[in-house]
Amino acid sequence: MTDATGPSPTDDPVRARRAQVARAATLAQRIGYALFGVAVVAFFIGFFAGFTGTIVTIIVATMAAGSVLLAPAIVASYAVKAAERDDLENGR
């Protein structure tokens, strides 16, 4: 069944997979930005209380993990949006 916006994700396996990727990308973005937030808080704790080995490790680990999650999630999110836009423009 289709409507003015096209087939629903349950009717089209490509749209269903795209919706799944969009949900995963959104979750990864939230976690990635939260890890960056933890790194910023840890930085200010270290700045005012002194940078110990533990604080530096937390900052580096959360920045690295956030980057690993966030970079592909942002790319996937833009890819899903571009694919949806292309489908709408070409009447699919």
N, C-alpha and C positions, 0 to 999 in steps of 0.2 A: 504494500500500500504506500502511495506517495502523496505528499501534499505540496504546497507552494514552495517549501524549503527543500524538497527532495526526499529521498527515502530515509527512513529512520535507521539508526545504527543497528537495530535488531533485524532489519530486512537486508542490509548490505554488509557482507563480511569485511569489506575494506573500511567502511565507516566505523564498524564495531572495533576493529583493530586500532583505527585512528583515535577513537574515544579512549581506548585502553592506554595508548601511548600518551595522550593528553593528561589523563589522570596520574600516570606515573611521573610525568614531567612536572606537574603541579606539586606533587608530594616531594619530589627531589628538590624543587626550587625552595619550598618552605623549609625543608631540613637544611639545605645549603645556606640560606640566608640566616637561619637560626644559629648555625655554626659560626658564621661571620659575626653575628651579634655576641656570641659567647667570647669570641676572640677579642672583640673590642672591649667588652667588660673586663676580661682578663688583662688586657693591655693597660687600662686605666687603673686597675688594682695594682699591677706591677709598677706603674708610673708613680703612684702615690705611696705605695708601701714598700717598694723595692722589688727589682726583678730577680726572683729566685729561679733556680733551675726548673722547678715545677711550673711556675707561671710561664716561663718561656716555652716549655714543652707543651703546655696547654694551648698557648697562642699559636705555635707552629702547627701543631696537630689539627686544631680546629680550622685554621686557614687552609691547610692542605686538603682535609676531608671536605670542607665546604667547596673548594675549587673543583675537586674531582666530581662532586655531585652536581654543582651548579652549571658548569660549562656545557656538558652534554644536555642537561635539562633545558637550558635556554635555547639551544639549537633545535632540540626536538619540539619545543613549544612553538617556535617560529615556523618550523616545517609543517606542523599540523595546521596552524593558522593559514599558511600559504596554500596548502592542499585544499582546505575548506573553501578558501576564497576562489581558487581556481575552479572547483566544482560548481560553485554558485555562478561564476561568470560564464561558464561553458554549459550551463543548464543540466548538470549531472545530478 
